[in-house]
């Protein structure tokens, strides 16, 4: 019979080594090895640190309910042992999981409260203080609050030499900058965080996942197709390594939004469907986000019944306000659209709210509430002035044009500004709709110019597969032209545009071109603007150089 070891022979070092081995396995995304090490450590001697590690290992393997139970017990044991910092760290992780896995806002707030109490007990700021700030930055609906909390978390990460905290917080700081319109600075901060994650400086897989999510969120806000596309494979590699499929769902949701804005609608629908599939088996509360975006896309395509089916059961979710309002307008129910959308517009609009504000203006005008529409446009105009982003400038100018039409004023300057900004922003659906509305207004007095814009609108909207192409076709037929889209050729200019460009290349002014072609000066001005947009140049000289290479003078 073996003798019972004395107290001095208790294998504490071996047990601590197992805990350290488990933590290293977590950092390396080896969840099975981490679980084995923590379980063996608990067999040697129970303790909240091993229990915490075991809970995290079980989470990463997809056993979410078990992970929540293990982490809750670990939190209690940390508290009983008087380890306030560790208890706070576990509490904030529990808050994250209750929000993402269960969509339980009350439980989330309760665990954030536990974290605060533990840190108050500890006293001085610490790493865990920074992680609480990161989470509160994540859940804040106010970008200014997100900015403030993320800034503090970055400082704490640097003070305590915690790169995971520093760069996770830096990503949220970049997101807040983008949301408030400081796009260039925000994207630079996000690029810095992504570079740190891909270089291996961030040793926490959870933080790496959050960095990817914030990057793709920002890309959706500003329509950054190329930046998002270049990182898709890297995100997929992260998911393959960690098994964290929800990150694929989150990034695919935002990627689908980017593709929708860029007019790549079939690809967007596939991205949304993939995200819906992921969330149907993991973060169920997030299922509504790609569903709302897919419903909005189906409305743009005229598939109204399918959109209604997608929204069924989610009608009261904030994410559904925009597609619900758009569906109501498509069905000729402006009062319903106004009720749904206007209530959803926040008092302080951010870059993420521009589409919602624009739709609220349309609903107000369609309901006969012109003054209310002007009030909403003031918010959009302020946001456009603050951000300088072409998508916001385009939507603000288009809203101004619509208000002018409703008021009986001349909308031409606003329509012109809208077309230019929307083309620059790369928003083909919004550009096509703006052209169509401008053509409709021009029809009584400028039928030739109306035909020009209606033709561009029809061709662009038909290529997208947008329902508005039918309206453009009807307008063209009323103007005596074919209501079918022109076949795509290598030619980028219409015959009339080539005539105008030839004369401009000869050095004629707009007035002289108008006189030569028996057009109004405003029609020529619009032709010139359309030519510059179609050629992707910004001056008459550059257009003339293009003509010298491509336009046959005979």
N, C-alpha and C positions, 0 to 999 in steps of 0.2 A: 504494500500500500504506500502510495506516494505521500510524503509529508505535505501538509498545508503550507504554502509559502508565507513567509513573514511579511509584515506590512511593507518593509523596505524593498521586498522583492516584487511588489505590484508592478506589472509591466506598463507603467504610464508612458515612458518614452516610445515604446512600440505602438501604443494606441495613438499617441499624438502624430507619429509618423504616418499612420494610416489615414488620419484626418488630412494631413498635408498632402498625401498621395491622392486622396479623393478630390481635394480642391484643385490640384494640378490637372487631374483628369477632366474636371468640369471645364477648366480653361481650354483644354485640348479638345473639347466636345466628344470625349469618350465616355458616354453616359453609363455604359455597362460597367466599365472599370471603376467609375466613380461610385456607382451603387455598391459594388462589391467591397470597395475600400471602406466606405462609411458604415456598411452593415457589419463588417468585421470589427471596426472600431467600437461600434455599440455593443458587440458581444464581449469585447474586452472590458469595457466600462461604459455604461450609459452616460449620455451628456447631450446638451442641446446643440453643440456644434456639429456632431455627427448626425443628429436628427435633422438639422437644417440642411446639411449637405445631401442627405438621403432624400429629403423632400424635393430639392432642386433636381436631383438625378431622375426621380420619378416623373417630375413635370416634363423634362426634356424628352422623356420616352413616351409622352402622350397620356400619362395617367394623372389627369388634372385633379380629379376629386381626391385621390389619395394624397397627392402633393399638398393640397390645401390643408388636409387634416394633419399631415406630418409637420408642416410649417407652423400651423397654429399651436401645436404642442411644443414645438421648439421655441416659439415666442414666449409661451408661458414659463418654460424652464429657464430661459435666459433671464426673464424678470425675477424669478424666484432666486436665481443665483446672483442677482444684483448687477448683471451686465446690461446696463441701459443702452449702450451703443449697439450691441448685437441685437437686442430686442427691437430697437428702432429699425435696424436694417431689415430684419425679417418682417416687421409690420408693414414697411413700405412695399416689400415684394408681395405680401398678401393683398395689399390694396390694388396693386397692378393686376394680379391674377383674378381677383373678384370682378374687376372692371372688364377685363378682356374675355375671360372664360365664361362668366355668368352674367355679365351686364348688370351687376348688382351695385348700383350707385350708393345705396345706404351702407352696405358692407365696406365699400371702398372708402367712403368718408370716415367710417368708424375706425378703420385701420390707419388711416392718415392721422386721425386724432391720437391713437395709441402711439404712433411714431413721435408725434410732437411731445407727448407727455414724457416719453422715455428720454428724449433729448433735453427737455427742460430739467429732468432729474440729473442728467450728465453734466449740464452746465455749459462748458465752452463749446464753440463750433467744432465740428469734426467731419470726417468723410461722410458719415451717415447724414449729417445736415445737408451736405451737397446733394445726396441722392434723393432726399425728400424734396429739395428745391427742383431737381430735374423732373420728378414725377408731377409736381404741382405745375411746372411749366408745361408739361405734356397735356394735362387735362384742362388747362385754362382756355376759356373761349375768347379771352381778350389778348391780342398780340402784344400789347404794351405790358401786361402782367407777365406774359410768357418771356418777354425780353428781359424784364427786371429779374425774374427768378433764375433764368438761364445764365445771366451775367454773373450772379452771385455763385451759382454752381460751378461755373468755369473758374472763378477765382479760388474757390475751395479745392477744386481738383488740382490746380497748380500749387496751392499752398501745401497740400498733403501728398503731392507727387503721385496722384492717381490718374494716369492717362485715360482710363476707361471713363471715369467721371468727367474729366476735362473735355474730352472730345464728344461724348454723348451730349453734354450740355452745350458744346459749341454748335452741334447740329441743330438743336432747338433754338439757339440764338440766331443762327442763319435763317431758320424757318420764320422766326418772328420778324426779322429784317425784311424778308421777302413779302410777308403778309402786309407789312406797313408801307410797302412800295419802294424800299431801298434794295432793289432787286440785285444790282451788281454786287453790292457788299454782301448781301445775304447768300448769294450763290457762291461767292468766294469763301465764306466761312464754311458752307456745306462741303465744298471741294476739299477744304483743309481737313475736315472731319473724316471724309471718305478716304482721303490719302492716308491718314493715320490708321484707319481700320484695315485697309488693304495692305499696308506695310507691316501689320502685326503689332502695332503699338497698343492696340486696344485688346486686352486679354480677357475680356468678359463677353461671351457670345451674346448675351442679352443686349448689352450696349451696342454691339455691332449691328444687331437687328434693328434697333431703334434708329441708328444712323441711316441705314438704308431706307427705312420708312419715311423719315423726314426729308431725305433727298428727293424721293419720288413724289412726295406731297408737294414740295416746292416746284418740281418740274411740271406738275399738273397746273399749278396756279399760274405759271408764266408761259406755258406751252413749249417747254424745252424738250423738243423731240430728240435731238441728237444727243444731248447729255444723258437723257433717260435711256435711250437705246444702247448707248455704249456700255452701260452698267448692267443690263439685263442678265447677261451670262454670268456675271460675277455674283449677282444676287442668287441665281439658280445654283451656283456652286456653294454658296453659303447654306442654302436650304438642303442641298445634298449632304453636306458635311454635318450639319446640326440636326437634320430631320425636322426643323421648325417650319413646317409648311404654311402656317399662318402668315409668315413674313412674305412668302410668295403671293398669298392672297391679297395682302395689303398693297404690295408693290404693283401687282397686276391690276388692282382697282385703279390706282393712280395712273398707271401706264395706259389703261383704257381711256381715261379722261384725256390724257395727252393726245392719243390717237383720234379721239372724237373731235377735238379742236382742230387737228391737222387735216381732217377730212378723210382719214383712213378708217372708214366706218366698219367695214367687215372685220378688219383686224381688231378694232375696238370691241366689237361684240364678242369675239372669241376670248379676249382678255377678261371681259366681265364674266363670261360664263365660267372660265377657269377659276376666277376668284370666288364666284358663288359656290362652285363645287368644293373648294377648299374650306370655306366657312361653314358649309352645311355639315362638315365633319370635325370642326375644331372650334374656332371662335364664333359661335353661333350669333352673338349680338352684332357682329360685324357684317353679317349676311346682307343687311339692308343697304349698305353703302354701294357695292357694285350693282345691286338690284335697282336702286334709284337711278344710277347713271345709265344702266341698260334701258330702263323705262323711258328716260328722256331721249335716248338715241332712237328708240322705236317710234316715239312721237314725231321726231324730225323726219323719219322715213314714212310717216303716215300709217303706221301699224298701230292704230289706236286701241283696238281691242286687246292686242297682245300687251300693250303698255298697261292697260287697266288691270289685266290679270296679274302682271308682275307686282303691281302696287297693292293688290288685295291683301289685307291683314296688316299692312304697314302704314295706313293712311295718316296716322297721327304722328309718325316719326318726323323729326325736323328735316331729315335728308330728303323726304318725299315732297316737300313744299314746292320745289321748282317743277318737277315733272307733273305734279297734280295741277298746278296752275297752268302749265303749258297745255295739258290735256283739256282742261276746262275751256281755255281760249280756242283750241282747235275744234271743240264741239259747239262753239258759239255761246258759251256761258260766261260772259265777262264778269258778272257779279260774283259768281262762285270763285273764279280765278282771283278776283280782287280780295275776297275774304280770306282765301288760303295764303296768298303770297305776301300781301302787305303786312299781315301779322308776323310773318317770318323774318322780315327785314330788320336787322339789328339797328339800334340807334346810331352806333358808330360803325359804318361800313368799312370793310377791309377788302383787299384784293380778292379774297375768296368769295365775297358777296356780290361782285359786280353783275354776274348773270342774274341773280335773284332781284337786285335793284332794277335792272333793265326790264325784266319781265313785270315787275310791280308797276313800273311806269306805263307799260303797254296796257296792263289791266285797268289802271286808273283812267287812261284815256278812252279805252273801249267802254268803260262804264259811265263816261261823261263827267269825270272828276278831274278837270284840267288843272285846278289850283293844287290839288294834292299831287298830281303828276309833276308839277313844277317844283314842289317841295322835295320830292324824291330826287329829281334831277339835280337839285342843288347839292345833295350829298354825293351823287355820282361825279359831278363837276369838280367838287373839292378833292375827291379821291383821284381824279384824273390829273389835277394840278399837282397834287402831292407826289404821285407815283411817276408821272410822265410815261407810263407804260402804254404802248400803242393799242393794246387790247382795250384798256380802260378808256383811252382817248377816243377810240372808235365807237365804243358803246355809248359814251357820253354824247358824242356828236350826233350819233343816230337818234338818241333819245331827244336831243334838241330839235332835230329835223322833224320828228314825229309830233312834238309839241307845236312846232311852227305850222305844220299841216293842219292840225286840229284847230289852231287859232286863226287860220286864214292868212298867215304870214308866209313870206318867201323862205322855203327851207333849203334853197340851193346851196348856200355857203356851208350849212351844216351837213348836208348830204355829201358835198365834195370832201369835207374834212373827214367824214366817216369812212368813205370809200378808200381814201388814201391810208388812213390809220389801220383799218381792218385788213387791207392788203399787206401792209407792212407787218402786222401781227401774225399773218398767216392763218386767218380764220375764214376758210372758204365758204362755209354755210352762212355765217353772219354777213359776209361780203355779198353773197348772192341775194340774200333777203333784202339787204340795203339797196342794191341795184334795182331789184324788183319794185320796191316801194318808191324809189326815185322815178323809175320809168312810169309807174302808175300816176304819179303827180304830174309828170311832164306831158302825158298823153294829150290833154286838150290843146295846149299851146305850142308844144315842140314835138310833134309826132316823130320826126326823123331821129331826134336825140332819144326819144322814148324807145324807139325801135332798137337803137344801138344798145342802150342799157338793158332792155328786156332780152335781147339776144344773148348778151354776156351772162345775164342772170340765168337764162334757160340752160345754156351750155354748162355753166358751172354747177348748178343745182342738179341737173340730170346726171352729170358725172358722179356726184355724191350719192345719187339715189334718194334725193330729198323730195318730200311730198310737195314742197313749194314749186317744184318744176312744173306741175300742172297749172298753177296760177300763172306762171310766166308764159306757158304755151298759150293759154287762153288770151292773155293780153296781147301777145304777138299776133294771134289770129284776128283780134279786133282791130289791129293796126294794119291788116292786109298782108301779113307775112306768114310763112309756114310756122306752125307751132311745134315743130320737131327740132330737137337739138342737132346742130351741125356735126357732121362726122369730124373726128379729130384728125388733123393733118399737121404737117410740119410748120404750116403758116401760123404765126402768132398774132397777125393783124388782119382785120377785115379789109375789104376792098376800099371802103371809105377812109379808114384809118391810114392805109397806104397812100391814098391821094393827099390827105392832110400832111402826112410825114414828108412826102416828096416836096411839097411847097415850103414846109418849115425848113427842110434841108437846103432849099434855095435861098434862105434868109428872109422869107416873108414873115411879117408880123401876123398875129392872130386876126387883126382887122383886115389885113390884105388877103389872108387865106379865106376869110369869110366872104369878102367881096368876090374873089375869084370863083368860089364854089357856090355862091348864092345861098350862104348859110348865115345864121345869126352869130355874132361874136361869142355869145355864151355857148352855143353849140360847138364852135371851134375850140373854145377853152376846155370844154369837157372832153372833146376828142383828144386834145393834146395830153390832158391828164391821164386818160385811159391808155394812150400810147406809152407814156412813161411807165405806168404800172405794168403793162403787158411785157415791155422789154426789160423791166427790172433796172431802169436807169433813172437818174435824178436830174437830168438837165436836157435842154433842147440840143445842146452840142453833142452830148453822148448819143442821143436819139439819131441825130444826123449821121454820126459815125457808123451807127448800126445800119442805117439805110444805105450807106455807101457800100456796105458789104453784102446786103441781102435783098434790096429792092431793085428790081429791073426797071431802069428809067424808061424803057420802051413799053 
